[in-house]
Amino acid sequence: MLKVVFADDEPLMLEGLRFLVDWEELDFEVCGEALDGEDALQLIHNTRPDVVITDVRMPVIDGLELIEKFSESDFQPKFIIFSGYADFEYAKKALKYGVSNYLTKPLDEKELTEALQAAARQIHAERKLASRREAVSAFMQVETVSRLLMRENPPEEELEAGLKALNIRPDSRICCVLVRGASLDSMQLRSQGCAMNAKEQFRNITAYPFTAGSHKHGYLLVSPQEGPVLDPEMLASWVHEVRTEYSGPVLFSASLEHHGAEFLNTAYHEALAAGLCRPDSGSRDIGFFRKQDKDQMALLPAGLRKSLLQSVTGGECDRLSSQLSDVFRIFSADVASNAWVDAFLANIKAELLREIGARGGDPAIWAKKWFPPRVTACCLPLLQQQTEEELHEAAEWFAAADNNREDEIVSAAMDYVRAHYQEKLKLQDIAKVLHVNSAYLGQRIKKHCGSSFNEFLHEYRIEEAKKLLRRTDMSISDISGRVGYSDADLFAAKFKALNGVSPSVYKKG
């Protein structure tokens, strides 16, 4: 339910507002009233309403000053203003501060209802966009850490950007901790990481979460050179605290402490090896990496492993067969134990599960198919056939998922337009917010809507202008500015092109 407050120096007007509409039916809660602007200012600070309905003329602080104060603050409720007809010119000044709507006295139930519904739609659209941004931000951080850890040789540009975002310096202490036995999404992981970062004893250790497949995720611990040493004693203390964040049993394994970004991939594989080589899978003790564990982690050529994953996630089924033949040719040369072969393939699938989750799929469905494997590494021909079937099926899913993701990107762009159409909008700005290429976004919008981004933007703005023309006494020039046009002549031309009549003729009905 959205919160609303009233501000007017006429008690009868406040009483009328209370009963003019059914607030509960409109999903609003009235949380306060004020008889002057100074009281209204304090009331808004105390209750933090979603919508403020205020007269433009009030004692001490008038409505315009009130709106101006919040236009410059971090908290910006939606304002619906009203005034007598004589104050119309004065009220127009408030429009430059993004006022949600302007109504004239005496208030009409229908007009107020429509103004509230319009404000509610805008609030929900902005919240949806903010939620999407937060989810994208959480996902991007988790994804950045995952890529830095799991790629043997990440592109230099990507590496530099990632290290800057995570504040990892050449002398930073780093350690990788893997957790098995719980599935968490990006938001939950970041929440847990922030909770640990906030604890006093670990305030100089930053825990960056990442995902590593079904029921497996982890944390990259980073400490400055002058900060705490990430030794077994410190890690045991950290794990003891973080374990309380989990509702069920989980297993922890940790790498050695390293210094600098060049050891990120090493730390990940050490933590992975420590988990594979745990002597007791039921123990609550941490699996610490030992030097002898390296024998079980001899890696295939980095380029082959990387290209195999790229073929699957890129939906390139044609390349898979030859790549898998190369992989199994190495397996058959007796350079790896059966246990290591199983572990290697399981790690490939774990990375694919992470990608499936990131693209909106259900990793649990695929994990049920893949784990435990139906054929062990002791029968390589059967294992190769099974693996090829599984990865081909996954590649086909990724190809289909890419098309679905395109639709989600278009929906996100449409939501952004609806929330910000009053501002100066460019396709490049929206693409930057959504972390996609602007040319690609423009192509997807045209395919989805049948028109270009600019055409869609004009159509939406003109539809909003038609509502204002029907419901308010605003001038044509004011309405053009209200819906995002700085040039009233351009607005009039676009309006006529889309509706066959000028705005003034449309207003007359």
Kinemage of the C-alpha trace (Angstrom):
@kinemage 1
@onewidth
@group {chain A} dominant
@subgroup {mainchain}
@vectorlist {calphas} color= white
{ca met a 1} P 0.000 0.000 0.000
{ca leu a 2} L 1.332 3.458 -0.925
{ca lys a 3} L 1.491 6.277 1.635
{ca val a 4} L 0.025 9.748 1.040
{ca val a 5} L -0.004 13.018 3.022
{ca phe a 6} L -2.040 16.219 2.534
{ca ala a 7} L -0.966 19.844 2.963
{ca asp a 8} L -3.384 22.795 2.855
{ca asp a 9} L -3.994 25.809 5.081
{ca glu a 10} L -7.784 25.290 4.892
{ca pro a 11} L -9.042 22.680 7.425
{ca leu a 12} L -12.195 22.132 5.374
{ca met a 13} L -10.081 21.279 2.343
{ca leu a 14} L -8.147 18.697 4.346
{ca glu a 15} L -11.363 17.172 5.596
{ca gly a 16} L -12.717 17.060 2.054
{ca leu a 17} L -9.620 15.253 0.827
{ca arg a 18} L -10.086 12.562 3.459
{ca phe a 19} L -13.507 11.634 2.123
{ca leu a 20} L -13.341 12.615 -1.552
{ca val a 21} L -12.047 9.209 -2.692
{ca asp a 22} L -11.848 5.698 -1.248
{ca trp a 23} L -8.168 5.683 -0.344
{ca glu a 24} L -8.041 2.037 0.679
{ca glu a 25} L -9.617 0.922 -2.587
{ca leu a 26} L -6.979 2.929 -4.462
{ca asp a 27} L -4.321 1.145 -2.365
{ca phe a 28} L -3.276 4.291 -0.474
{ca glu a 29} L -2.814 4.867 3.250
{ca val a 30} L -3.325 8.419 4.547
{ca cys a 31} L -0.479 8.941 7.016
{ca gly a 32} L -0.724 12.636 7.908
{ca glu a 33} L -2.020 16.152 7.279
{ca ala a 34} L -0.378 19.580 7.584
{ca leu a 35} L -1.829 23.095 7.746
{ca asp a 36} L 1.260 24.910 6.510
{ca gly a 37} L 4.401 24.225 4.519
{ca glu a 38} L 6.707 24.054 7.540
{ca asp a 39} L 4.601 21.326 9.176
{ca ala a 40} L 4.347 19.574 5.828
{ca leu a 41} L 8.142 19.559 5.501
{ca gln a 42} L 8.532 17.893 8.897
{ca leu a 43} L 5.669 15.482 8.216
{ca ile a 44} L 7.225 14.339 4.947
{ca his a 45} L 10.608 13.799 6.626
{ca asn a 46} L 8.972 11.752 9.397
{ca thr a 47} L 6.577 9.598 7.353
{ca arg a 48} L 8.407 9.439 3.977
{ca pro a 49} L 5.210 9.189 1.910
{ca asp a 50} L 5.053 8.047 -1.692
{ca val a 51} L 2.674 10.864 -2.718
{ca val a 52} L 2.149 14.397 -1.377
{ca ile a 53} L -1.018 16.323 -2.264
{ca thr a 54} L -0.487 20.028 -1.591
{ca asp a 55} L -1.907 23.456 -2.282
{ca val a 56} L 0.558 25.794 -3.984
{ca arg a 57} L -0.205 28.668 -1.609
{ca met a 58} L 0.417 28.063 2.106
{ca pro a 59} L 1.852 30.022 5.045
{ca val a 60} L 5.524 29.877 6.172
{ca ile a 61} L 6.681 27.653 3.291
{ca asp a 62} L 4.470 27.583 0.211
{ca gly a 63} L 3.870 24.533 -1.938
{ca leu a 64} L 6.373 25.590 -4.570
{ca glu a 65} L 9.191 25.947 -2.024
{ca leu a 66} L 8.232 22.594 -0.524
{ca ile a 67} L 8.482 20.877 -3.877
{ca glu a 68} L 11.758 22.627 -4.666
{ca lys a 69} L 13.353 21.414 -1.422
{ca phe a 70} L 12.600 17.780 -2.203
{ca ser a 71} L 13.591 18.100 -5.853
{ca glu a 72} L 17.149 18.601 -4.578
{ca ser a 73} L 17.115 15.808 -1.944
{ca asp a 74} L 17.721 12.059 -2.060
{ca phe a 75} L 14.094 11.394 -1.105
{ca gln a 76} L 11.687 12.536 -3.814
{ca pro a 77} L 7.984 11.735 -3.333
{ca lys a 78} L 5.493 12.318 -6.118
{ca phe a 79} L 3.710 15.662 -5.778
{ca ile a 80} L 0.130 16.321 -6.901
{ca ile a 81} L -0.578 20.035 -6.604
{ca phe a 82} L -3.861 21.932 -6.667
{ca ser a 83} L -4.830 25.587 -6.589
{ca gly a 84} L -7.500 28.054 -7.544
{ca tyr a 85} L -7.705 29.068 -11.173
{ca ala a 86} L -6.083 32.447 -10.371
{ca asp a 87} L -2.949 30.640 -9.190
{ca phe a 88} L -2.480 28.698 -12.405
{ca glu a 89} L 0.486 30.744 -13.638
{ca tyr a 90} L 2.117 30.371 -10.240
{ca ala a 91} L 1.483 26.617 -10.188
{ca lys a 92} L 3.099 26.153 -13.594
{ca lys a 93} L 6.466 26.985 -12.037
{ca ala a 94} L 6.243 23.734 -10.085
{ca leu a 95} L 6.087 21.687 -13.267
{ca lys a 96} L 9.810 22.091 -13.870
{ca tyr a 97} L 10.406 20.111 -10.689
{ca gly a 98} L 8.678 17.040 -12.107
{ca val a 99} L 5.298 17.421 -10.385
{ca ser a 100} L 3.194 14.332 -11.037
{ca asn a 101} L -0.043 16.240 -11.738
{ca tyr a 102} L -1.786 19.613 -11.419
{ca leu a 103} L -5.449 19.948 -10.431
{ca thr a 104} L -7.686 23.019 -9.998
{ca lys a 105} L -10.115 23.729 -7.193
{ca pro a 106} L -12.715 22.580 -6.488
{ca leu a 107} L -11.256 19.078 -6.683
{ca asp a 108} L -13.128 16.554 -8.771
{ca glu a 109} L -13.289 12.939 -7.566
{ca lys a 110} L -12.621 11.501 -11.018
{ca glu a 111} L -9.662 13.784 -11.730
{ca leu a 112} L -8.098 13.101 -8.334
{ca thr a 113} L -8.581 9.353 -8.797
{ca glu a 114} L -6.939 9.448 -12.218
{ca ala a 115} L -4.058 11.565 -10.889
{ca leu a 116} L -3.469 9.108 -8.033
{ca gln a 117} L -3.607 6.114 -10.362
{ca ala a 118} L -1.123 7.789 -12.721
{ca ala a 119} L 1.246 8.535 -9.818
{ca ala a 120} L 0.916 4.947 -8.572
{ca arg a 121} L 1.750 3.569 -12.014
{ca gln a 122} L 4.837 5.751 -12.204
{ca ile a 123} L 5.959 4.744 -8.689
{ca his a 124} L 5.527 1.036 -9.433
{ca ala a 125} L 7.374 1.393 -12.740
{ca glu a 126} L 10.277 3.168 -11.015
{ca arg a 127} L 10.389 0.556 -8.252
{ca lys a 128} L 10.374 -2.239 -10.774
{ca leu a 129} L 13.241 -0.581 -12.596
{ca ala a 130} L 15.142 0.014 -9.331
{ca ser a 131} L 14.639 -3.613 -8.354
{ca arg a 132} L 15.879 -4.709 -11.752
{ca arg a 133} L 18.919 -2.433 -11.414
{ca glu a 134} L 19.707 -3.829 -7.970
{ca ala a 135} L 19.374 -7.386 -9.224
{ca val a 136} L 21.560 -6.580 -12.239
{ca ser a 137} L 24.127 -4.924 -9.959
{ca ala a 138} L 24.225 -7.959 -7.658
{ca phe a 139} L 24.450 -10.313 -10.613
{ca met a 140} L 27.185 -8.242 -12.285
{ca gln a 141} L 29.349 -8.260 -9.149
{ca val a 142} L 28.905 -12.010 -8.649
{ca glu a 143} L 29.553 -12.555 -12.352
{ca thr a 144} L 32.702 -10.398 -12.279
{ca val a 145} L 34.186 -12.363 -9.379
{ca ser a 146} L 33.192 -15.691 -10.968
{ca arg a 147} L 34.861 -14.818 -14.263
{ca leu a 148} L 38.057 -13.525 -12.641
{ca leu a 149} L 38.407 -16.677 -10.571
{ca met a 150} L 37.463 -19.278 -13.166
{ca arg a 151} L 39.238 -17.933 -16.234
{ca glu a 152} L 42.887 -18.890 -16.534
{ca asn a 153} L 43.658 -15.913 -18.764
{ca pro a 154} L 40.846 -13.319 -18.732
{ca pro a 155} L 41.073 -10.505 -21.336
{ca glu a 156} L 43.299 -7.706 -20.064
{ca glu a 157} L 40.567 -5.071 -20.319
{ca glu a 158} L 38.103 -7.266 -18.392
{ca leu a 159} L 40.751 -8.034 -15.765
{ca glu a 160} L 41.593 -4.365 -15.203
{ca ala a 161} L 37.931 -3.371 -14.924
{ca gly a 162} L 37.221 -6.226 -12.517
{ca leu a 163} L 40.188 -5.474 -10.263
{ca lys a 164} L 39.235 -1.804 -10.131
{ca ala a 165} L 35.617 -2.623 -9.240
{ca leu a 166} L 36.738 -5.010 -6.492
{ca asn a 167} L 39.604 -2.802 -5.280
{ca ile a 168} L 42.183 -5.595 -5.609
{ca arg a 169} L 45.741 -4.224 -5.665
{ca pro a 170} L 48.982 -6.050 -6.548
{ca asp a 171} L 49.769 -6.441 -2.836
{ca ser a 172} L 46.260 -7.426 -1.716
{ca arg a 173} L 45.918 -10.644 0.266
{ca ile a 174} L 43.419 -12.983 -1.419
{ca cys a 175} L 41.892 -16.326 -0.532
{ca cys a 176} L 39.099 -18.367 -2.135
{ca val a 177} L 36.523 -20.160 0.033
{ca leu a 178} L 34.114 -22.619 -1.635
{ca val a 179} L 30.775 -23.615 -0.105
{ca arg a 180} L 28.890 -26.765 -1.092
{ca gly a 181} L 25.386 -27.814 -0.113
{ca ala a 182} L 23.237 -24.707 -0.650
{ca ser a 183} L 21.816 -22.900 -3.673
{ca leu a 184} L 21.654 -19.117 -3.366
{ca asp a 185} L 20.914 -16.406 -5.918
{ca ser a 186} L 23.009 -13.276 -6.520
{ca met a 187} L 20.984 -11.075 -4.144
{ca gln a 188} L 21.214 -13.579 -1.276
{ca leu a 189} L 24.939 -14.016 -1.815
{ca arg a 190} L 25.599 -10.284 -1.817
{ca ser a 191} L 23.443 -9.884 1.297
{ca gln a 192} L 25.495 -12.537 3.115
{ca gly a 193} L 28.756 -11.008 1.918
{ca cys a 194} L 27.678 -7.558 3.171
{ca ala a 195} L 26.610 -9.043 6.520
{ca met a 196} L 30.066 -10.563 7.026
{ca asn a 197} L 31.847 -7.415 5.868
{ca ala a 198} L 29.946 -5.457 8.528
{ca lys a 199} L 31.165 -7.599 11.461
{ca glu a 200} L 33.804 -5.822 13.521
{ca gln a 201} L 36.370 -8.640 13.588
{ca phe a 202} L 36.306 -8.854 9.780
{ca arg a 203} L 35.907 -5.170 8.921
{ca asn a 204} L 39.253 -5.139 7.042
{ca ile a 205} L 38.314 -8.253 5.055
{ca thr a 206} L 35.977 -7.865 2.087
{ca ala a 207} L 34.022 -10.969 1.102
{ca tyr a 208} L 32.986 -10.942 -2.573
{ca pro a 209} L 30.487 -13.729 -3.381
{ca phe a 210} L 30.505 -15.807 -6.572
{ca thr a 211} L 28.703 -18.848 -7.945
{ca ala a 212} L 30.322 -22.069 -9.116
{ca gly a 213} L 27.409 -24.279 -10.143
{ca ser a 214} L 24.534 -26.143 -8.572
{ca his a 215} L 24.713 -26.198 -4.757
{ca lys a 216} L 28.163 -24.660 -4.914
{ca his a 217} L 29.189 -21.059 -4.475
{ca gly a 218} L 31.907 -19.229 -2.646
{ca tyr a 219} L 33.566 -16.052 -1.472
{ca leu a 220} L 36.709 -14.301 -2.613
{ca leu a 221} L 38.230 -12.845 0.547
{ca val a 222} L 40.345 -9.745 -0.008
{ca ser a 223} L 42.449 -8.049 2.667
{ca pro a 224} L 44.867 -5.136 2.203
{ca gln a 225} L 48.564 -5.824 2.679
{ca glu a 226} L 48.411 -4.164 6.088
{ca gly a 227} L 45.194 -6.023 6.943
{ca pro a 228} L 44.542 -9.410 8.592
{ca val a 229} L 46.551 -12.409 7.395
{ca leu a 230} L 44.239 -14.936 5.732
{ca asp a 231} L 45.734 -17.929 7.497
{ca pro a 232} L 43.903 -21.091 8.659
{ca glu a 233} L 43.159 -19.593 12.083
{ca met a 234} L 41.540 -16.473 10.604
{ca leu a 235} L 39.671 -18.521 7.983
{ca ala a 236} L 38.346 -20.912 10.626
{ca ser a 237} L 36.998 -17.922 12.575
{ca trp a 238} L 35.448 -16.421 9.428
{ca val a 239} L 33.818 -19.720 8.403
{ca his a 240} L 32.466 -20.212 11.939
{ca glu a 241} L 30.634 -16.890 11.639
{ca val a 242} L 29.405 -17.296 8.069
{ca arg a 243} L 28.121 -20.807 8.775
{ca thr a 244} L 25.414 -19.258 10.972
{ca glu a 245} L 23.974 -17.577 7.855
{ca tyr a 246} L 22.982 -20.980 6.444
{ca ser a 247} L 19.911 -22.914 7.549
{ca gly a 248} L 21.250 -26.342 6.519
{ca pro a 249} L 24.558 -28.227 6.540
{ca val a 250} L 27.239 -26.932 4.167
{ca leu a 251} L 30.860 -27.886 3.478
{ca phe a 252} L 33.691 -25.360 3.255
{ca ser a 253} L 37.039 -25.631 1.501
{ca ala a 254} L 39.696 -22.937 1.263
{ca ser a 255} L 42.781 -22.053 -0.733
{ca leu a 256} L 46.096 -20.801 0.573
{ca glu a 257} L 46.629 -17.056 0.978
{ca his a 258} L 48.029 -15.404 -2.168
{ca his a 259} L 49.021 -11.875 -3.119
{ca gly a 260} L 47.668 -10.086 -6.186
{ca ala a 261} L 45.398 -10.734 -9.142
{ca glu a 262} L 47.730 -13.155 -10.927
{ca phe a 263} L 46.804 -15.830 -8.363
{ca leu a 264} L 43.004 -15.520 -8.604
{ca asn a 265} L 42.575 -18.606 -10.785
{ca thr a 266} L 45.147 -20.489 -8.685
{ca ala a 267} L 43.193 -19.717 -5.509
{ca tyr a 268} L 39.954 -20.971 -7.077
{ca his a 269} L 41.488 -24.260 -8.192
{ca glu a 270} L 43.141 -24.743 -4.809
{ca ala a 271} L 39.786 -24.345 -3.062
{ca leu a 272} L 38.237 -26.745 -5.587
{ca ala a 273} L 41.012 -29.285 -5.012
{ca ala a 274} L 40.669 -28.935 -1.234
{ca gly a 275} L 36.959 -29.732 -1.576
{ca leu a 276} L 37.540 -32.757 -3.805
{ca cys a 277} L 40.210 -34.136 -1.484
{ca arg a 278} L 38.336 -33.769 1.801
{ca pro a 279} L 38.992 -36.915 3.858
{ca asp a 280} L 35.532 -36.802 5.457
{ca ser a 281} L 32.619 -35.325 3.499
{ca gly a 282} L 30.484 -35.269 6.648
{ca ser a 283} L 32.926 -33.260 8.750
{ca arg a 284} L 32.238 -29.669 9.744
{ca asp a 285} L 35.958 -28.942 9.540
{ca ile a 286} L 37.255 -26.761 6.706
{ca gly a 287} L 39.031 -28.502 3.859
{ca phe a 288} L 42.317 -26.579 3.610
{ca phe a 289} L 44.400 -26.892 0.459
{ca arg a 290} L 47.581 -28.961 0.721
{ca lys a 291} L 50.480 -28.901 -1.707
{ca gln a 292} L 49.967 -32.566 -2.647
{ca asp a 293} L 46.428 -31.781 -3.852
{ca lys a 294} L 47.924 -30.216 -6.992
{ca asp a 295} L 48.547 -33.677 -8.432
{ca gln a 296} L 44.809 -34.111 -8.862
{ca met a 297} L 44.282 -30.739 -10.527
{ca ala a 298} L 46.451 -30.941 -13.665
{ca leu a 299} L 44.493 -28.785 -16.076
{ca leu a 300} L 43.708 -29.371 -19.716
{ca pro a 301} L 45.053 -26.675 -22.041
{ca ala a 302} L 43.246 -23.498 -21.046
{ca gly a 303} L 42.247 -22.652 -24.599
{ca leu a 304} L 40.526 -26.013 -25.148
{ca arg a 305} L 38.559 -25.838 -21.898
{ca lys a 306} L 37.561 -22.231 -22.584
{ca ser a 307} L 36.473 -22.915 -26.174
{ca leu a 308} L 34.414 -25.915 -25.045
{ca leu a 309} L 32.450 -23.760 -22.605
{ca gln a 310} L 32.038 -21.019 -25.203
{ca ser a 311} L 30.644 -23.481 -27.729
{ca val a 312} L 27.995 -24.690 -25.278
{ca thr a 313} L 26.962 -21.267 -23.964
{ca gly a 314} L 27.023 -19.869 -27.488
{ca gly a 315} L 24.729 -22.615 -28.766
{ca glu a 316} L 27.358 -23.796 -31.286
{ca cys a 317} L 26.514 -27.498 -31.506
{ca asp a 318} L 28.616 -28.083 -34.633
{ca arg a 319} L 31.923 -27.427 -32.837
{ca leu a 320} L 31.197 -29.579 -29.784
{ca ser a 321} L 31.890 -33.024 -31.244
{ca ser a 322} L 35.418 -32.222 -32.425
{ca gln a 323} L 36.244 -30.378 -29.200
{ca leu a 324} L 35.038 -33.263 -27.053
{ca ser a 325} L 37.087 -35.662 -29.163
{ca asp a 326} L 40.187 -33.622 -28.330
{ca val a 327} L 39.282 -33.615 -24.625
{ca phe a 328} L 38.747 -37.371 -24.451
{ca arg a 329} L 41.893 -38.034 -26.456
{ca ile a 330} L 43.781 -36.360 -23.598
{ca phe a 331} L 41.817 -38.377 -21.043
{ca ser a 332} L 42.689 -41.653 -22.766
{ca ala a 333} L 46.423 -40.884 -22.697
{ca asp a 334} L 46.571 -41.858 -18.999
{ca val a 335} L 47.587 -38.380 -17.877
{ca ala a 336} L 44.645 -38.066 -15.487
{ca ser a 337} L 43.065 -40.355 -12.926
{ca asn a 338} L 39.451 -41.501 -13.210
{ca ala a 339} L 38.564 -39.369 -10.187
{ca trp a 340} L 40.106 -36.306 -11.804
{ca val a 341} L 38.238 -36.898 -15.077
{ca asp a 342} L 34.960 -37.077 -13.170
{ca ala a 343} L 35.887 -33.921 -11.245
{ca phe a 344} L 36.870 -32.040 -14.398
{ca leu a 345} L 33.607 -32.829 -16.200
{ca ala a 346} L 31.621 -32.039 -13.067
{ca asn a 347} L 33.329 -28.639 -12.892
{ca ile a 348} L 32.494 -27.933 -16.558
{ca lys a 349} L 28.849 -28.746 -15.859
{ca ala a 350} L 28.934 -26.663 -12.677
{ca glu a 351} L 30.027 -23.623 -14.668
{ca leu a 352} L 27.259 -24.316 -17.181
{ca leu a 353} L 24.728 -24.490 -14.335
{ca arg a 354} L 25.858 -21.054 -13.221
{ca glu a 355} L 25.360 -19.723 -16.753
{ca ile a 356} L 21.947 -21.375 -16.988
{ca gly a 357} L 20.854 -19.671 -13.786
{ca ala a 358} L 22.224 -16.334 -14.982
{ca arg a 359} L 20.128 -16.571 -18.147
{ca gly a 360} L 16.886 -17.301 -16.342
{ca gly a 361} L 16.918 -21.099 -16.429
{ca asp a 362} L 16.397 -23.548 -13.575
{ca pro a 363} L 19.782 -25.088 -12.677
{ca ala a 364} L 18.076 -27.673 -10.451
{ca ile a 365} L 16.469 -29.364 -13.476
{ca trp a 366} L 19.820 -29.712 -15.210
{ca ala a 367} L 21.621 -30.734 -12.021
{ca lys a 368} L 19.120 -33.562 -11.605
{ca lys a 369} L 20.022 -34.771 -15.118
{ca trp a 370} L 23.768 -34.443 -14.663
{ca phe a 371} L 24.508 -35.309 -11.055
{ca pro a 372} L 25.487 -37.911 -10.143
{ca pro a 373} L 26.734 -38.983 -13.603
{ca arg a 374} L 25.178 -42.170 -14.950
{ca val a 375} L 28.508 -43.459 -16.307
{ca thr a 376} L 31.866 -43.157 -14.547
{ca ala a 377} L 35.225 -42.296 -16.080
{ca cys a 378} L 36.304 -45.957 -16.036
{ca cys a 379} L 34.413 -46.433 -19.319
{ca leu a 380} L 35.629 -43.549 -21.464
{ca pro a 381} L 33.749 -44.348 -24.723
{ca leu a 382} L 30.410 -44.452 -22.914
{ca leu a 383} L 31.320 -41.365 -20.905
{ca gln a 384} L 32.206 -39.489 -24.099
{ca gln a 385} L 28.882 -40.424 -25.719
{ca gln a 386} L 26.930 -39.418 -22.627
{ca thr a 387} L 28.827 -36.128 -22.257
{ca glu a 388} L 28.298 -35.247 -25.911
{ca glu a 389} L 24.547 -35.854 -25.608
{ca glu a 390} L 24.317 -33.758 -22.434
{ca leu a 391} L 26.337 -30.830 -23.766
{ca his a 392} L 24.502 -30.807 -27.099
{ca glu a 393} L 21.204 -30.569 -25.223
{ca ala a 394} L 22.612 -27.727 -23.123
{ca ala a 395} L 23.887 -25.895 -26.229
{ca glu a 396} L 20.409 -26.050 -27.779
{ca trp a 397} L 18.939 -24.617 -24.559
{ca phe a 398} L 21.425 -21.727 -24.561
{ca ala a 399} L 20.559 -20.917 -28.177
{ca ala a 400} L 16.848 -20.711 -27.275
{ca ala a 401} L 17.536 -18.796 -24.036
{ca asp a 402} L 19.378 -16.057 -25.919
{ca asn a 403} L 16.211 -15.316 -27.891
{ca asn a 404} L 14.141 -15.176 -24.679
{ca arg a 405} L 16.648 -12.833 -23.050
{ca glu a 406} L 16.259 -10.436 -25.932
{ca asp a 407} L 12.559 -10.093 -25.059
{ca glu a 408} L 13.438 -9.367 -21.400
{ca ile a 409} L 15.844 -6.641 -22.488
{ca val a 410} L 13.136 -4.989 -24.603
{ca ser a 411} L 10.694 -5.143 -21.659
{ca ala a 412} L 13.271 -3.507 -19.402
{ca ala a 413} L 13.814 -0.742 -21.972
{ca met a 414} L 10.058 -0.140 -22.219
{ca asp a 415} L 9.810 0.093 -18.419
{ca tyr a 416} L 12.616 2.646 -18.405
{ca val a 417} L 10.838 4.796 -21.014
{ca arg a 418} L 7.584 4.723 -19.033
{ca ala a 419} L 9.392 5.836 -15.887
{ca his a 420} L 11.550 8.545 -17.530
{ca tyr a 421} L 9.682 9.744 -20.630
{ca gln a 422} L 9.540 13.279 -19.186
{ca glu a 423} L 13.331 13.493 -19.285
{ca lys a 424} L 15.742 13.852 -22.180
{ca leu a 425} L 16.089 10.261 -23.345
{ca lys a 426} L 18.605 8.650 -25.664
{ca leu a 427} L 18.840 5.040 -26.693
{ca gln a 428} L 22.515 5.030 -25.708
{ca asp a 429} L 21.664 6.061 -22.126
{ca ile a 430} L 19.120 3.259 -21.695
{ca ala a 431} L 21.530 0.732 -23.205
{ca lys a 432} L 24.161 1.811 -20.680
{ca val a 433} L 21.720 1.318 -17.778
{ca leu a 434} L 20.845 -2.179 -19.058
{ca his a 435} L 24.487 -3.072 -19.831
{ca val a 436} L 23.842 -3.865 -23.505
{ca asn a 437} L 25.068 -2.496 -26.829
{ca ser a 438} L 22.895 0.410 -28.050
{ca ala a 439} L 22.778 -0.802 -31.661
{ca tyr a 440} L 21.718 -4.256 -30.492
{ca leu a 441} L 19.030 -2.737 -28.225
{ca gly a 442} L 17.699 -0.616 -31.075
{ca gln a 443} L 17.442 -3.682 -33.326
{ca arg a 444} L 15.595 -5.668 -30.636
{ca ile a 445} L 13.116 -2.832 -30.013
{ca lys a 446} L 12.382 -2.471 -33.713
{ca lys a 447} L 11.856 -6.200 -34.086
{ca his a 448} L 9.598 -6.330 -31.019
{ca cys a 449} L 7.582 -3.133 -31.577
{ca gly a 450} L 7.709 -2.765 -35.338
{ca ser a 451} L 9.087 0.755 -34.941
{ca ser a 452} L 12.327 2.441 -33.943
{ca phe a 453} L 13.137 3.530 -30.401
{ca asn a 454} L 12.514 7.194 -31.239
{ca glu a 455} L 9.159 6.371 -32.806
{ca phe a 456} L 8.103 4.406 -29.725
{ca leu a 457} L 9.237 7.272 -27.455
{ca his a 458} L 7.266 9.856 -29.479
{ca glu a 459} L 4.143 7.673 -29.446
{ca tyr a 460} L 4.307 7.168 -25.676
{ca arg a 461} L 4.893 10.866 -24.989
{ca ile a 462} L 2.007 11.887 -27.222
{ca glu a 463} L -0.335 9.428 -25.462
{ca glu a 464} L 0.610 10.980 -22.116
{ca ala a 465} L 0.082 14.444 -23.598
{ca lys a 466} L -3.437 13.473 -24.723
{ca lys a 467} L -4.290 12.603 -21.110
{ca leu a 468} L -3.110 16.021 -19.932
{ca leu a 469} L -5.035 17.760 -22.695
{ca arg a 470} L -8.231 16.017 -21.601
{ca arg a 471} L -7.780 16.393 -17.854
{ca thr a 472} L -6.066 19.738 -17.210
{ca asp a 473} L -6.141 23.388 -18.225
{ca met a 474} L -2.421 23.459 -18.960
{ca ser a 475} L -1.292 25.315 -22.050
{ca ile a 476} L 0.034 23.453 -25.079
{ca ser a 477} L 3.582 24.683 -24.443
{ca asp a 478} L 3.459 23.565 -20.796
{ca ile a 479} L 2.182 20.143 -21.755
{ca ser a 480} L 4.920 19.747 -24.353
{ca gly a 481} L 7.526 20.392 -21.671
{ca arg a 482} L 5.705 18.139 -19.222
{ca val a 483} L 5.996 15.125 -21.554
{ca gly a 484} L 9.623 15.663 -22.483
{ca tyr a 485} L 9.643 18.098 -25.435
{ca ser a 486} L 11.777 21.221 -25.144
{ca asp a 487} L 10.428 22.488 -28.488
{ca ala a 488} L 6.649 23.114 -28.531
{ca asp a 489} L 6.620 23.275 -32.351
{ca leu a 490} L 8.179 19.820 -32.585
{ca phe a 491} L 5.607 18.549 -30.087
{ca ala a 492} L 2.741 19.991 -32.147
{ca ala a 493} L 4.123 18.487 -35.350
{ca lys a 494} L 4.534 15.033 -33.793
{ca phe a 495} L 1.081 15.240 -32.230
{ca lys a 496} L -0.576 16.075 -35.539
{ca ala a 497} L 1.394 13.417 -37.399
{ca leu a 498} L 0.183 10.744 -34.987
{ca asn a 499} L -3.395 11.956 -34.425
{ca gly a 500} L -4.335 13.828 -37.584
{ca val a 501} L -5.216 16.999 -35.638
{ca ser a 502} L -3.249 19.651 -33.739
{ca pro a 503} L -3.117 19.585 -29.919
{ca ser a 504} L -5.393 22.631 -29.671
{ca val a 505} L -8.057 21.034 -31.870
{ca tyr a 506} L -7.817 17.787 -29.889
{ca lys a 507} L -8.246 19.708 -26.613
{ca lys a 508} L -11.439 21.337 -27.843
{ca gly a 509} L -12.816 17.881 -28.563
